[in-house]
Amino acid sequence: MNMTRRQLAVAAAASASLVALPVGAQGSAGALNLAMVGEPPTLDPVMSTADLVITIMQHVYEPLFTWDANWRLVPMLAGAMPKISNNGLRYQIPIRQGVKFHDGRTLSVDDVVASLERWLTVSPRGKGVAGDVASVKAVGGEVEIVLKKPYAPLIAQLAMPNAAVMPKDTLAPQLSKFVGTGPFQFKERRPDQYVLLTRFDGYSARPEAASGLAGKREAMVSELRFIPVPNANTRVEGALSGQFHYADQLPLEAMARIEKQSGVSPVLQSGFGFPYLVFNTREGVMANQGLRRAVQVAVGQGQMLAAAFGDQRFFAVEANHFPKNTPFFADAGADRYNQGNAAKAKADAQAAGYKGEPIRMLTSRQFEFHHTMMQVMADQLRKVGFTVDLQVVDWATLVQRRGDSKLWDVFMTHSPMFPEPTLSPPQLGEGAPGWWSSPAKEKALDAFNQQPDPAKRPALWAGVQQVVADEVPYINMGKFAALGARSDRLTAYEPKLWPAFWNVSLTR
């Protein structure tokens, strides 16, 4: 395929601006250079739902449970699946014996209890669970969690990397030490250069065969260097040149070039996740539910997805949160999806009392598809008569700003596709930016979360999806594929929810 002059210019500029790697990085067979979308806002996974933080720190910290390749919940730091009382209120979780932290100490029940208490207090996901938890304590060498009412997704919540287990004496509002049980340990962070993890020779691997995120994990390389590369074209050029062993979140239009380049292969995950718009329901112009509904009417998801992804193989214009032929597929609220009706939206905005206030829309070019979709959306809203303040910032700044309800009205993000609906998106909880809270939400989620019967939960999920469509705390954009690139020297790499680099090796 011939490149246009513009494409050649972009490629040349990107090649000229490839990042400088740490000394010795390009010559070490035991070190992986991993191009990420930007600088992580924190290295504390408990404090953030950002995928970038999870991608890096899942190598350092581990949760009690995780998912295997068939999306079954299985133990990680837990010694076995929990014993659950008949009324669904008491969970007894044994802890694996002999597991070492990176500082040489042995994992104890007290470490787990303290970690879970911190998770319930400060984590956006943990805060969403905390209201249902009566107590967490050590009982007879096990962790006992007592609930106020049944909560079916508890083990799935504890399987998220945000529910990381840490040594009790390292816990603080702001971590100063990053000590976990994972196959890699934290070594160094140089802002805007890299986060360096090194192999932990004392790692206590599970005995089961590797499967998805579960089973045996082995650090087969000596170092992982997570390098912030905010420019997507630079990540592409670095992957093609062999500078990076893996490059994350690449523009889908780069796939043809990657397929043609020797020594590098595309990593394509179809139906990887969904982009979505989050509204500030706490204060500002979008706290008005009527105006959120007017924006919902104005938005045309199909146009936004087409602009961002181009080839229809890479996206799906669907209202449903979960794909067809999966347990939680539902078409509730589909009539409010992909409307793109400027005339009706204008009338709805006027009826809701819109006076021309600016809508502060946050986006970042670290995820280029976010930026493209927000540009299209801004045009759609201007046609309605909304005043748009589109603010393009780096991803770390966006994550920081979205935590302050006074600084924004709308931001774009995305979520991988999880097997448990309450995990995705975090806005279904109480602590995530957006701060959605309402009686209808509470009623629908309580019915869904308190139902232990897997056969009855899908219909109740449809009720939650309908409340989302009615109250518009966020807008689901549809489905998208994710593209990365790996060096052919990187062997045994398998795509996961978040790129993971245990059980992989680097050939000469």
Backbone torsions as a table, in degrees:
resi	resn	phi	psi	omega
1	MET	NA	126.4	179.3
2	ASN	-75.2	140.0	178.9
3	MET	-92.5	143.4	175.2
4	THR	-73.8	165.9	177.7
5	ARG	-58.8	-38.9	-179.6
6	ARG	-64.5	-43.4	179.2
7	GLN	-62.8	-40.2	178.3
8	LEU	-63.2	-40.3	179.9
9	ALA	-64.9	-42.2	178.9
10	VAL	-63.3	-43.5	-179.4
11	ALA	-64.1	-41.1	-179.9
12	ALA	-64.9	-42.4	179.6
13	ALA	-64.1	-40.5	179.7
14	ALA	-65.6	-43.0	179.4
15	SER	-61.0	-38.0	-178.1
16	ALA	-70.7	-20.0	-174.3
17	SER	-109.1	17.7	179.5
18	LEU	-56.5	143.5	-173.1
19	VAL	-70.1	151.2	175.0
20	ALA	-82.4	123.4	-179.0
21	LEU	-86.0	161.7	177.0
22	PRO	-58.8	154.2	-179.7
23	VAL	-56.4	130.2	178.3
24	GLY	84.2	-4.9	-173.3
25	ALA	-65.9	-38.4	-174.6
26	GLN	-79.2	-14.0	-176.4
27	GLY	-103.8	-4.3	-175.7
28	SER	-93.4	119.4	179.1
29	ALA	-70.4	-16.8	-178.1
30	GLY	-97.3	7.2	-177.5
31	ALA	-118.8	134.1	176.2
32	LEU	-102.2	132.4	174.2
33	ASN	-101.2	115.5	-168.3
34	LEU	-121.0	112.2	-175.9
35	ALA	-85.5	117.8	180.0
36	MET	-106.5	169.5	-173.3
37	VAL	-74.6	-13.9	-179.1
38	GLY	175.2	-166.1	-179.5
39	GLU	-85.1	127.2	178.3
40	PRO	-64.4	136.1	-179.1
41	PRO	-68.7	-21.5	178.9
42	THR	-159.0	163.2	171.3
43	LEU	-107.7	10.2	179.0
44	ASP	-99.4	102.8	-176.1
45	PRO	-66.5	-22.3	179.4
46	VAL	-67.1	-30.9	-174.1
47	MET	-87.1	-6.0	-171.8
48	SER	-141.1	144.9	171.6
49	THR	-98.9	4.6	-176.4
50	ALA	-65.4	132.3	179.9
51	ASP	-59.5	-34.9	-178.2
52	LEU	-62.2	-42.1	178.5
53	VAL	-64.0	-44.2	179.4
54	ILE	-63.6	-45.0	-178.8
55	THR	-53.8	-45.7	-178.1
56	ILE	-74.3	-52.5	-166.7
57	MET	-84.7	-7.3	172.4
58	GLN	-64.8	-18.6	176.4
59	HIS	-78.7	-19.8	-176.3
60	VAL	-99.6	-45.7	-175.9
61	TYR	-109.7	153.3	177.5
62	GLU	-131.6	151.0	176.1
63	PRO	-95.7	178.9	178.5
64	LEU	-69.3	-36.3	-176.0
65	PHE	-132.4	167.6	174.2
66	THR	-156.6	-173.8	-179.4
67	TRP	-112.6	141.9	173.1
68	ASP	-88.8	-173.9	-175.1
69	ALA	-65.4	-19.6	179.0
70	ASN	-101.0	17.3	178.1
71	TRP	63.1	27.7	172.6
72	ARG	-90.4	138.4	175.9
73	LEU	-75.5	128.9	-178.6
74	VAL	-138.5	162.2	-179.3
75	PRO	-69.9	148.6	169.2
76	MET	-121.0	-77.6	173.1
77	LEU	-87.3	-16.5	172.5
78	ALA	-69.6	148.0	178.1
79	GLY	-78.3	-21.9	-180.0
80	ALA	-165.6	171.7	173.8
81	MET	-66.7	152.2	-172.8
82	PRO	-70.2	154.2	167.1
83	LYS	-88.4	127.0	-175.8
84	ILE	-116.0	130.7	-179.8
85	SER	-65.2	160.3	-176.7
86	ASN	-60.0	-31.1	179.8
87	ASN	-86.5	0.4	176.5
88	GLY	74.9	15.7	-174.8
89	LEU	-104.1	-20.8	-176.1
90	ARG	-120.4	125.9	177.6
91	TYR	-115.3	126.2	176.3
92	GLN	-112.2	117.8	-171.7
93	ILE	-119.0	112.7	174.3
94	PRO	-74.3	151.5	-177.9
95	ILE	-109.4	138.8	177.3
96	ARG	-58.4	142.6	-179.2
97	GLN	-93.8	146.2	173.0
98	GLY	78.4	10.4	179.2
99	VAL	-77.1	131.6	-177.0
100	LYS	-101.8	139.1	166.8
101	PHE	-79.0	166.0	-178.4
102	HIS	-64.2	-21.1	178.7
103	ASP	-91.0	6.4	175.8
104	GLY	95.7	-13.1	179.1
105	ARG	-75.8	157.7	-178.0
106	THR	-94.0	134.7	177.7
107	LEU	-58.3	133.9	178.6
108	SER	-125.5	165.3	176.3
109	VAL	-60.7	-37.1	-179.7
110	ASP	-62.7	-36.2	176.5
111	ASP	-62.2	-42.5	-178.5
112	VAL	-66.6	-44.9	179.8
113	VAL	-60.2	-47.1	-179.6
114	ALA	-63.7	-39.3	178.8
115	SER	-64.5	-42.3	179.6
116	LEU	-68.3	-37.5	177.3
117	GLU	-62.7	-41.5	177.7
118	ARG	-65.8	-42.2	179.1
119	TRP	-58.8	-44.0	180.0
120	LEU	-66.2	-25.3	-175.3
121	THR	-89.9	-40.5	-169.9
122	VAL	-116.6	-19.3	-177.2
123	SER	-78.6	136.7	174.6
124	PRO	-54.7	-40.8	177.4
125	ARG	-72.4	-43.0	-179.4
126	GLY	-62.0	-38.1	177.5
127	LYS	-60.7	-33.6	178.8
128	GLY	-68.9	-20.9	179.3
129	VAL	-95.2	-27.1	-168.5
130	ALA	-56.6	-36.2	-177.9
131	GLY	-64.1	-19.7	-179.9
132	ASP	-96.1	-3.6	-174.6
133	VAL	-101.1	125.1	177.7
134	ALA	-86.6	-39.7	-178.7
135	SER	-162.3	153.1	170.7
136	VAL	-132.7	122.2	-178.4
137	LYS	-154.3	164.9	175.9
138	ALA	-88.3	128.3	178.8
139	VAL	-135.7	111.9	175.7
140	GLY	57.4	39.8	177.9
141	GLY	82.5	3.9	177.3
142	GLU	-121.5	161.1	172.0
143	VAL	-90.4	126.8	177.3
144	GLU	-110.6	123.5	174.8
145	ILE	-113.1	122.8	178.0
146	VAL	-111.1	128.2	-178.6
147	LEU	-100.3	154.6	174.8
148	LYS	-79.4	-28.6	177.8
149	LYS	-152.5	158.1	-178.7
150	PRO	-57.7	141.3	-179.9
151	TYR	-141.3	94.7	-172.6
152	ALA	-59.9	-35.0	-176.9
153	PRO	-82.6	11.8	-172.3
154	LEU	-56.5	-49.0	-175.9
155	ILE	-66.7	-36.5	175.9
156	ALA	-62.6	-39.6	177.0
157	GLN	-63.1	-39.9	-179.4
158	LEU	-74.0	-11.3	176.8
159	ALA	-87.3	-13.5	178.9
160	MET	-69.7	141.7	178.9
161	PRO	-59.0	-19.1	176.8
162	ASN	-64.4	-26.7	179.4
163	ALA	-86.1	52.7	-173.4
164	ALA	-73.9	143.3	177.5
165	VAL	-97.2	130.6	-175.2
166	MET	-132.9	159.4	173.8
167	PRO	-61.8	139.5	-175.5
168	LYS	-56.4	-41.0	-174.2
169	ASP	-80.3	-1.1	174.3
170	THR	-95.9	-8.6	-174.8
171	LEU	-72.1	136.2	-179.7
172	ALA	-162.9	162.0	175.4
173	PRO	-54.3	-39.4	173.6
174	GLN	-123.5	115.1	-177.9
175	LEU	-65.2	138.0	172.4
176	SER	-110.1	-16.1	176.6
177	LYS	-126.4	138.4	-179.1
178	PHE	-115.2	85.9	-174.3
179	VAL	-116.9	119.9	180.0
180	GLY	-129.9	-159.7	179.4
181	THR	-117.8	3.9	-170.9
182	GLY	-73.4	173.8	-177.8
183	PRO	-69.4	-15.8	175.7
184	PHE	-123.7	150.7	179.0
185	GLN	-118.8	151.4	179.7
186	PHE	-69.5	133.8	179.2
187	LYS	-115.1	-51.2	-172.2
188	GLU	-162.5	146.9	170.4
189	ARG	-127.3	125.2	171.7
190	ARG	-116.5	106.6	-175.3
191	PRO	-52.6	135.8	179.9
192	ASP	68.3	6.6	176.4
193	GLN	-119.7	-57.6	180.0
194	TYR	-173.2	161.7	162.7
195	VAL	-112.8	124.5	-174.8
196	LEU	-107.9	123.5	173.4
197	LEU	-115.5	144.0	179.3
198	THR	-123.0	156.3	-178.2
199	ARG	-60.9	136.8	176.6
200	PHE	-100.1	105.6	-174.5
201	ASP	-70.3	-17.2	179.2
202	GLY	-94.6	17.2	-174.7
203	TYR	-62.6	137.7	178.7
204	SER	-100.6	92.7	-176.6
205	ALA	-78.2	151.0	172.9
206	ARG	-71.1	153.9	-177.2
207	PRO	-81.5	-19.8	-175.7
208	GLU	-70.7	155.7	175.6
209	ALA	-63.0	147.5	178.7
210	ALA	-61.5	137.4	-179.8
211	SER	-157.6	110.8	-175.9
212	GLY	60.7	-127.8	176.5
213	LEU	-88.4	-1.0	-171.4
214	ALA	-100.5	174.3	174.5
215	GLY	77.3	-161.1	-174.1
216	LYS	-63.8	129.7	172.5
217	ARG	-116.5	133.2	-178.9
218	GLU	-135.7	129.5	175.6
219	ALA	-83.3	100.7	-175.0
220	MET	-95.5	-5.0	171.9
221	VAL	-120.2	160.1	-173.3
222	SER	-82.8	-29.2	-174.5
223	GLU	-143.8	147.0	169.7
224	LEU	-119.7	124.0	176.3
225	ARG	-113.5	107.7	177.4
226	PHE	-90.2	112.3	-170.6
227	ILE	-109.1	122.0	178.5
228	PRO	-72.3	120.5	179.3
229	VAL	-131.9	83.3	-173.0
230	PRO	-61.8	-30.5	-177.6
231	ASN	-80.1	119.8	-176.9
232	ALA	-62.5	-38.5	179.7
233	ASN	-65.7	-34.0	177.2
234	THR	-66.1	-39.4	176.3
235	ARG	-62.3	-41.9	178.7
236	VAL	-61.4	-50.6	-176.7
237	GLU	-64.3	-37.0	177.7
238	GLY	-65.6	-36.3	176.5
239	ALA	-68.2	-43.8	-178.3
240	LEU	-65.9	-34.4	-178.0
241	SER	-82.2	-10.3	-177.7
242	GLY	88.7	4.9	178.8
243	GLN	-67.2	-36.6	179.6
244	PHE	-109.2	137.7	174.1
245	HIS	-79.7	-23.8	174.4
246	TYR	-149.1	140.1	175.1
247	ALA	-129.8	130.6	-173.0
248	ASP	-100.8	153.3	170.8
249	GLN	51.1	65.4	179.9
250	LEU	-95.0	153.4	175.0
251	PRO	-61.9	135.8	-175.4
252	LEU	-63.9	-25.7	178.6
253	GLU	-68.2	-10.7	177.7
254	ALA	-80.9	-6.9	-173.0
255	MET	-61.3	-41.8	-178.0
256	ALA	-60.4	-41.0	178.9
257	ARG	-66.4	-40.6	-179.6
258	ILE	-65.1	-41.1	-179.6
259	GLU	-62.6	-32.5	-176.9
260	LYS	-84.5	-18.4	-174.3
261	GLN	-84.1	126.5	176.4
262	SER	-71.1	146.0	177.1
263	GLY	88.0	-2.4	-179.7
264	VAL	-141.9	146.8	-178.0
265	SER	-132.5	145.8	176.3
266	PRO	-74.6	151.4	172.7
267	VAL	-120.9	97.8	-175.7
268	LEU	-108.4	126.3	176.2
269	GLN	-116.0	100.6	179.0
270	SER	-70.2	145.1	-179.4
271	GLY	57.7	33.5	-175.7
272	PHE	-61.2	-43.7	-175.5
273	GLY	-169.5	-163.2	-179.7
274	PHE	-139.2	135.0	170.7
275	PRO	-77.8	150.7	175.9
276	TYR	-153.3	152.3	177.8
277	LEU	-93.7	133.3	177.7
278	VAL	-110.3	132.6	179.0
279	PHE	-104.1	145.1	173.8
280	ASN	-80.4	100.9	-178.1
281	THR	-89.3	-2.9	-176.5
282	ARG	-84.5	-46.6	-178.9
283	GLU	-157.7	167.8	-176.2
284	GLY	91.8	-178.2	-172.1
285	VAL	-62.5	-32.9	-177.0
286	MET	-84.2	0.2	171.4
287	ALA	-69.5	-14.9	177.0
288	ASN	-81.1	111.0	-177.2
289	GLN	-60.8	-34.2	178.2
290	GLY	-63.0	-37.1	178.0
291	LEU	-72.7	-34.1	175.3
292	ARG	-62.9	-38.6	177.7
293	ARG	-67.4	-35.1	177.1
294	ALA	-64.7	-40.9	175.8
295	VAL	-63.6	-40.7	177.8
296	GLN	-57.1	-40.3	179.0
297	VAL	-70.7	-34.9	-176.7
298	ALA	-73.3	-30.2	-171.6
299	VAL	-74.8	135.0	172.1
300	GLY	-115.0	97.1	-175.2
301	GLN	-62.1	-36.5	-178.7
302	GLY	-59.4	-43.5	178.3
303	GLN	-65.2	-40.2	-179.7
304	MET	-65.8	-44.9	-179.8
305	LEU	-65.9	-41.5	-179.9
306	ALA	-62.5	-39.7	179.5
307	ALA	-66.3	-36.5	-175.5
308	ALA	-80.1	-35.7	-170.6
309	PHE	-116.2	-18.1	174.7
310	GLY	68.7	-87.9	-176.5
311	ASP	-66.2	130.0	-176.3
312	GLN	-67.6	-12.2	174.2
313	ARG	-67.5	-18.5	-171.8
314	PHE	-101.7	0.8	179.0
315	PHE	-155.7	162.7	177.0
316	ALA	-139.2	128.5	179.3
317	VAL	-87.5	93.1	-174.4
318	GLU	-136.4	136.5	178.2
319	ALA	-79.3	-31.3	-175.6
320	ASN	-65.7	141.0	178.1
321	HIS	-69.1	-36.9	-175.3
322	PHE	-117.8	143.9	-173.8
323	PRO	-64.4	160.5	173.3
324	LYS	-60.6	153.2	-179.8
325	ASN	68.1	19.7	170.4
326	THR	-118.5	156.1	-172.3
327	PRO	-56.9	-31.7	-173.3
328	PHE	-104.4	21.0	173.8
329	PHE	-64.8	135.1	176.4
330	ALA	-154.9	145.0	177.9
331	ASP	-105.1	15.2	177.5
332	ALA	-58.2	131.9	178.9
333	GLY	81.2	5.5	-176.9
334	ALA	-63.8	-25.6	-179.0
335	ASP	-68.3	-13.2	179.8
336	ARG	-102.4	11.1	-176.1
337	TYR	-101.5	140.9	171.8
338	ASN	55.7	46.7	-177.4
339	GLN	-81.5	-50.4	179.2
340	GLY	55.8	38.6	-174.7
341	ASN	-103.5	92.5	-174.3
342	ALA	-64.6	-40.9	-177.1
343	ALA	-64.3	-47.3	179.6
344	LYS	-66.5	-40.2	180.0
345	ALA	-61.6	-39.4	179.5
346	LYS	-63.9	-43.7	178.6
347	ALA	-64.8	-40.8	-179.9
348	ASP	-65.4	-38.8	179.8
349	ALA	-65.2	-41.6	178.1
350	GLN	-64.1	-42.1	179.3
351	ALA	-64.5	-29.2	-179.8
352	ALA	-84.6	-1.5	175.3
353	GLY	91.3	24.2	-179.6
354	TYR	-68.5	131.2	-176.0
355	LYS	-118.3	20.0	178.2
356	GLY	89.4	11.3	178.9
357	GLU	-61.6	142.9	178.6
358	PRO	-68.4	140.3	173.5
359	ILE	-98.3	113.2	-177.0
360	ARG	-84.6	109.3	-175.4
361	MET	-108.2	117.6	-179.5
362	LEU	-94.1	134.7	173.9
363	THR	-150.0	167.8	-178.1
364	SER	-141.0	148.6	178.0
365	ARG	-89.3	-1.3	172.9
366	GLN	-61.9	-35.2	170.6
367	PHE	-109.6	97.1	-171.3
368	GLU	-61.4	-33.0	-179.8
369	PHE	-68.4	-30.8	172.3
370	HIS	-58.0	-50.8	-175.2
371	HIS	-61.5	-45.1	-179.7
372	THR	-62.7	-45.2	-179.2
373	MET	-64.4	-39.0	179.7
374	MET	-68.9	-34.2	175.4
375	GLN	-61.7	-44.9	179.0
376	VAL	-64.2	-43.1	179.4
377	MET	-62.2	-40.5	178.7
378	ALA	-58.4	-41.6	177.3
379	ASP	-64.7	-40.4	178.6
380	GLN	-62.2	-40.2	-178.8
381	LEU	-72.8	-35.9	177.7
382	ARG	-62.9	-35.0	178.5
383	LYS	-64.4	-25.9	178.9
384	VAL	-79.7	-25.7	-176.0
385	GLY	112.0	4.7	175.4
386	PHE	-71.6	144.8	171.7
387	THR	-89.4	121.0	-172.7
388	VAL	-110.8	129.4	173.0
389	ASP	-115.5	90.8	-177.5
390	LEU	-85.9	113.8	-176.5
391	GLN	-107.8	114.7	-179.2
392	VAL	-99.8	115.6	-176.8
393	VAL	-132.7	167.9	174.1
394	ASP	-71.7	159.8	-171.6
395	TRP	-62.8	-39.4	179.8
396	ALA	-61.3	-38.5	177.9
397	THR	-68.0	-40.6	177.9
398	LEU	-60.0	-47.2	-179.8
399	VAL	-60.6	-37.8	178.3
400	GLN	-68.0	-45.8	-176.9
401	ARG	-67.4	-36.4	-175.4
402	ARG	-67.2	-13.8	175.8
403	GLY	-79.0	-9.2	-179.3
404	ASP	-113.4	111.7	-174.0
405	SER	-66.7	-11.0	-179.8
406	LYS	-86.7	-6.5	-169.7
407	LEU	-106.5	-5.2	-174.0
408	TRP	-156.6	165.3	175.7
409	ASP	-122.4	-36.0	-178.7
410	VAL	-143.5	140.0	167.1
411	PHE	-139.6	157.9	178.9
412	MET	-103.9	136.2	173.2
413	THR	-145.9	-170.1	176.6
414	HIS	-151.1	164.2	-179.7
415	SER	-137.2	140.6	168.6
416	PRO	-64.6	166.9	178.6
417	MET	-89.3	111.8	179.6
418	PHE	-98.9	156.3	179.3
419	PRO	-77.8	-13.2	179.8
420	GLU	-115.2	118.3	-173.7
421	PRO	-56.9	-36.4	-175.7
422	THR	-70.2	-7.4	176.8
423	LEU	-85.9	-16.6	-170.0
424	SER	-146.2	117.3	-1.6
425	PRO	-88.4	168.9	-179.2
426	PRO	-62.9	-18.3	-179.2
427	GLN	-60.5	-14.4	176.2
428	LEU	-71.9	-18.4	174.2
429	GLY	-83.7	-169.7	-176.5
430	GLU	-102.4	-19.2	-169.9
431	GLY	-100.0	-11.2	-173.4
432	ALA	-74.9	151.1	175.9
433	PRO	-52.1	134.9	-169.9
434	GLY	119.0	-42.0	169.8
435	TRP	53.9	43.3	-179.6
436	TRP	-69.8	127.8	177.1
437	SER	-150.9	130.9	178.7
438	SER	-163.0	157.2	176.9
439	PRO	-60.0	-38.9	-179.3
440	ALA	-65.9	-40.9	176.8
441	LYS	-60.9	-48.9	-177.7
442	GLU	-59.8	-42.7	-178.8
443	LYS	-65.7	-46.5	-177.4
444	ALA	-67.1	-43.4	-179.4
445	LEU	-69.1	-37.6	177.7
446	ASP	-61.4	-44.0	179.3
447	ALA	-61.5	-41.3	-179.0
448	PHE	-71.0	-46.9	-174.0
449	ASN	-73.7	-23.4	-177.9
450	GLN	-93.2	0.1	-179.2
451	GLN	-92.6	109.5	-177.9
452	PRO	-80.4	-17.0	-175.6
453	ASP	-78.0	113.4	-178.9
454	PRO	-58.1	-28.2	-178.4
455	ALA	-73.2	-23.2	-177.1
456	LYS	-97.2	-16.7	-174.9
457	ARG	-68.6	-36.6	-178.4
458	PRO	-57.2	-41.9	179.5
459	ALA	-64.8	-34.9	178.5
460	LEU	-72.7	-31.5	174.3
461	TRP	-62.9	-38.0	177.4
462	ALA	-57.5	-35.0	176.6
463	GLY	-65.4	-39.4	176.1
464	VAL	-63.9	-44.9	-178.7
465	GLN	-61.4	-34.4	178.4
466	GLN	-68.8	-39.5	178.2
467	VAL	-64.5	-38.3	176.3
468	VAL	-60.2	-44.1	178.9
469	ALA	-64.5	-34.5	-177.8
470	ASP	-76.9	-42.7	-172.4
471	GLU	-98.0	-15.9	172.5
472	VAL	53.5	55.1	171.7
473	PRO	-73.8	-26.6	174.1
474	TYR	-152.3	163.6	178.6
475	ILE	-123.9	121.3	176.0
476	ASN	-73.8	128.3	-177.4
477	MET	-87.5	-26.9	-174.7
478	GLY	138.1	-154.0	-179.4
479	LYS	-117.9	151.8	177.4
480	PHE	-144.5	156.1	173.6
481	ALA	-92.8	156.8	178.0
482	ALA	-116.9	139.2	-179.7
483	LEU	-121.4	130.4	169.2
484	GLY	-128.0	-179.0	176.5
485	ALA	-141.5	140.3	178.2
486	ARG	-128.9	147.7	172.6
487	SER	-67.4	143.8	176.7
488	ASP	-68.5	-11.3	174.0
489	ARG	-76.8	-16.3	179.3
490	LEU	-85.9	105.3	-172.6
491	THR	-99.1	150.1	176.1
492	ALA	67.8	17.1	177.6
493	TYR	-72.5	133.3	177.1
494	GLU	-128.7	132.2	178.4
495	PRO	-61.5	141.4	177.0
496	LYS	-136.0	-178.3	178.4
497	LEU	-54.4	-43.6	174.6
498	TRP	-126.8	137.2	-178.5
499	PRO	-53.7	127.4	-177.0
500	ALA	-127.6	143.8	-170.9
501	PHE	-127.2	25.6	162.7
502	TRP	-86.0	160.6	-180.0
503	ASN	62.0	20.5	174.7
504	VAL	-122.2	153.2	179.7
505	SER	-131.9	169.4	-177.2
506	LEU	-123.4	117.2	179.4
507	THR	-87.1	157.4	178.0
508	ARG	-75.0	NA	NA
